[in-house]
Structure formats: C-alpha cells, structure tokens
Amino acid sequence: MLLKDTVAIVTGAARGVAKGVATAMVKAGASVLIVDREIALGEATAAELGTLGPVHFMGVDLADRDALPGIVDEAVRRFGRLDTLVNAAQASAQVPLVDMSIAQMNVAFDTGFWPTFLLMQAAFPHLVANAGSVINFGSGAGIQGMPTQASYGAAKEAIRSLSKTAAVEWGEHGVRVNMICPFALSPGVETWREHFPQAYAGQIARVPLRRIGDPELDIGGAAVFLASSLSRYVTGQTLMADGGQTRTF
C-alpha cells in the first residue's frame, strides 16, 4: 500500500496504458480521479476499479481549456487533497511530415501539451501542500523519431521540456516532476499487432526483454514508484519503461 491515503488524478484513464496506471495506483491504496472524454467507457472503468478502492470518473474533453481547472477542483472536493497528477492522455494524427496540416499538429498539442501545462499550474498549490509529484508521459517517438509521428513526438518532447523546467523550479517546494516513456500493450498496439503481425513480431524481437509491457504491472508499477516515497529523491528524470529499447546510460 505504497500510496495509502494519497489522491491521484490520471488523465486518459478510461482505457489502455493510463487505465493500467490508474489500476496500479488504486491497488497501491490511492484514491483516483479518472479523467477521459469517453463517457460510457470511463464510467465502466470507474465501476470496475471501484471494487478495488475509491475511484471517481469525470468526463472532460481535455481540449476544452476552460474545463481543466475544474478537474483539480473536483479531485480535492471529492477526496480532500491532491498528491499526484498523472498526465497520460494524448491524441494525434499519424501523417507524414510533408503532408501534415497545422490543424493536425494542433490536435496533438491541444490534447497533450496544453492540458499538461494547465493542469500542472492548477495542481501546483495542492502538490506543494502535500509534497506531491507530477508524472508526465513521453514517448520514444519523440526521443528517437518515428515515421508519421511528427505531431505526437513534437508534443511529447514539448511536455518533456516543460517537465524539466518544472522539476528545477518546483524542487524547492518539495514537488517532484518526472516522465515515463512506455512501450505497452495499448489498444492502438493491439490493433497494430492484429493488422501487421510481422512488423509487431519484429518490434518485439528488438526489445531486449523480448516482450511488450503490461499497462498495469510494468507501466503502472513504474508510476506507483514515482508517486511514492520510495522515489522521494528522484525528480527531473525520464524513465524509459520500454523493455530496454532506449538505452540512456
């Protein structure tokens, strides 16, 4: 119960990797506010995880900037405090760079970068009060570059730069800011595996651990560590939870 008596917000947690993070945090003792734009799926996820611990769902389109401060307000109103902010939600268009429009680039920033920035600002006073932490999600698509991932990678690297600055500025207040770059079996990866099994198998063969990550056990476990007192002296770091594909030492 590493997160007992703590409260977390997890965006994009109706499904996929973020759902795995929310699940791991609930099992570790946290009360979790799940935020997603998919109402029916979000409510179903909250009902499922509610059997494990205190969970509430809030339906919000993160591209609606005016609605973002209300997410933090709802977490504090419902659970009494806020200890961890997990910014995992992200949408993007997979288009070659030469064909990408400004509107398509804006999708990635409107659903990823701007919500991360504004939620961090809104959460800051509560995180200071509880010596809390921010966990933002990046991607190897930004660090290494991948075909058709220009908008996604650009938004993720913008988030990573923002996180570095926050780690430096917020450290004196006891607030830690870290990144996770995952490789896990999300719905998108499942679709890719189904339609392109050879490409998927080739990708797995390039993973030193020879398997894809589990959203709850592998990525959620990393998030629980970064949210807990076990990482009390860890900030400004990018954790590559990708089975060893990206080696940073």
Secondary structure, DSSP 4 states (H G I P E B T S, - for coil): -TTTT-EEEEETTTSHHHHHHHHHHHHTT-EEEEEES-HHHHHHHHHHHTTTS-EEEEE--TT-GGGHHHHHHHHHHHHS---EEEE-------B-GGG--HHHHHHHIIIIIHHHHHHHHHHHHHHHHTT-EEEEE--HHHHT--TTBHHHHHHHHHHHHHHHHHHHHHGGGT-EEEEEEE-B--HHHHHHHHH-HHHHHHHHHTSTTSSPBPIIIIIIHHHHHHHSGGGTT--S-EEEESTTSS---
